[in-house]
Amino acid sequence: FVILKKIEIATLTSTIDDVKDEITGIENKVKKAINRDHEIISDLLIIAAIYGSDHDHSMDVTEKLNELVKNNEINVKATNILFGDDPHKLVKKKVFITYRYGGQNQFKVFDENEMIILP
């Protein structure tokens, strides 16, 4: 009986520790979400960015542009070199950007070799 009680107590203690760990994990996720939401409201965030000439000749450059955001601004020239590829050789391309700044979603289009300046 004593051995069974010790096992039950050990199991209960282990379960309580697991629950505490899970609660801590949830608390951390909530804190990150709150921080992320705050950043999204106040900071420049590229939601989606496509570089190309048409649907069949384009590429997603969202991650690349987000990496280039400095001090809530982006100021770069839209080139094949910047994006690491030419999705449609010898054809003029555009960059279609949906972004969020100051809690507002916005959309802009830039030509190839044009300066992308946001916000």
C-alpha positions as CSV (number, residue, x, y, z in Angstrom):
1,F,0.0,0.0,0.0
2,V,2.8,2.4,0.9
3,I,4.6,1.7,-2.4
4,L,1.4,2.3,-4.3
5,K,0.8,5.6,-2.5
6,K,4.4,6.7,-3.3
7,I,3.9,5.8,-7.0
8,E,0.6,7.7,-7.0
9,I,2.3,10.7,-5.4
10,A,5.3,10.6,-7.8
11,T,2.9,10.3,-10.8
12,L,0.8,13.2,-9.5
13,T,3.9,15.3,-8.9
14,S,5.1,14.5,-12.4
15,T,1.7,15.4,-13.9
16,I,1.6,18.7,-11.9
17,D,5.1,19.6,-13.2
18,D,4.0,18.8,-16.8
19,V,0.9,21.0,-16.4
20,K,3.1,23.8,-15.0
21,D,5.5,23.5,-18.0
22,E,2.5,23.6,-20.3
23,I,1.1,26.7,-18.6
24,T,4.5,28.4,-18.8
25,G,4.7,27.5,-22.5
26,I,1.2,29.0,-23.1
27,E,2.1,32.1,-21.2
28,N,5.2,32.6,-23.3
29,K,3.2,32.2,-26.5
30,V,0.7,34.8,-25.3
31,K,3.5,37.2,-24.4
32,K,5.1,36.7,-27.9
33,A,1.7,37.2,-29.6
34,I,1.1,40.4,-27.6
35,N,4.5,41.7,-28.6
36,R,4.0,40.7,-32.2
37,D,0.7,42.4,-32.4
38,H,2.2,45.6,-30.9
39,E,5.0,45.4,-33.5
40,I,2.5,44.9,-36.3
41,I,0.6,48.0,-35.2
42,S,3.6,50.2,-35.0
43,D,6.2,48.7,-37.4
44,L,6.6,48.2,-41.1
45,L,5.7,44.6,-42.0
46,I,5.8,43.2,-45.6
47,I,2.7,41.0,-45.7
48,A,3.2,39.8,-49.3
49,A,5.6,40.7,-52.1
50,I,5.7,39.2,-55.6
51,Y,8.3,40.0,-58.2
52,G,7.6,39.2,-61.8
53,S,5.8,39.9,-65.1
54,D,2.8,37.6,-64.8
55,H,1.5,34.7,-62.8
56,D,3.7,32.1,-64.5
57,H,6.8,34.2,-64.3
58,S,7.0,35.5,-60.8
59,M,8.5,34.7,-57.4
60,D,7.7,35.4,-53.8
61,V,10.1,37.9,-52.3
62,T,8.2,38.6,-49.1
63,E,10.9,37.2,-46.8
64,K,13.7,38.9,-48.6
65,L,12.0,42.3,-48.3
66,N,11.2,41.8,-44.6
67,E,14.9,41.1,-44.0
68,L,15.8,44.4,-45.6
69,V,13.5,46.5,-43.4
70,K,15.6,48.7,-41.1
71,N,14.3,51.2,-38.6
72,N,10.7,50.6,-39.9
73,E,11.8,51.6,-43.4
74,I,12.8,50.0,-46.6
75,N,14.8,51.7,-49.3
76,V,16.2,49.4,-52.0
77,K,16.3,49.1,-55.8
78,A,14.1,46.4,-57.3
79,T,16.5,44.3,-59.3
80,N,17.1,40.7,-60.3
81,I,20.3,40.8,-58.3
82,L,18.5,42.0,-55.1
83,F,15.9,39.1,-55.5
84,G,18.5,36.6,-56.5
85,D,16.8,35.5,-59.8
86,D,15.2,36.7,-63.0
87,P,11.8,35.1,-63.2
88,H,11.2,36.3,-66.8
89,K,14.4,37.1,-68.8
90,L,14.3,40.2,-71.0
91,V,10.9,41.2,-69.8
92,K,10.2,44.2,-67.6
93,K,9.0,43.1,-64.2
94,K,7.2,44.7,-61.3
95,V,7.1,44.2,-57.5
96,F,3.7,44.0,-56.0
97,I,3.8,44.7,-52.3
98,T,1.1,44.4,-49.6
99,Y,2.4,45.8,-46.3
100,R,1.2,47.0,-42.9
101,Y,2.3,50.2,-41.3
102,G,0.8,52.0,-38.3
103,G,-1.9,49.3,-38.2
104,Q,-3.1,50.0,-41.8
105,N,-2.7,47.5,-44.7
106,Q,-1.5,49.2,-47.9
107,F,-0.6,48.1,-51.4
108,K,2.0,49.5,-53.8
109,V,3.5,48.5,-57.1
110,F,7.1,49.3,-58.1
111,D,8.7,48.8,-61.6
112,E,11.9,46.8,-62.0
113,N,14.9,49.1,-61.3
114,E,12.7,51.5,-59.4
115,M,13.6,52.4,-55.8
116,I,11.3,50.6,-53.3
117,I,10.7,53.2,-50.6
118,L,8.3,52.3,-47.8
119,P,6.4,53.4,-45.8
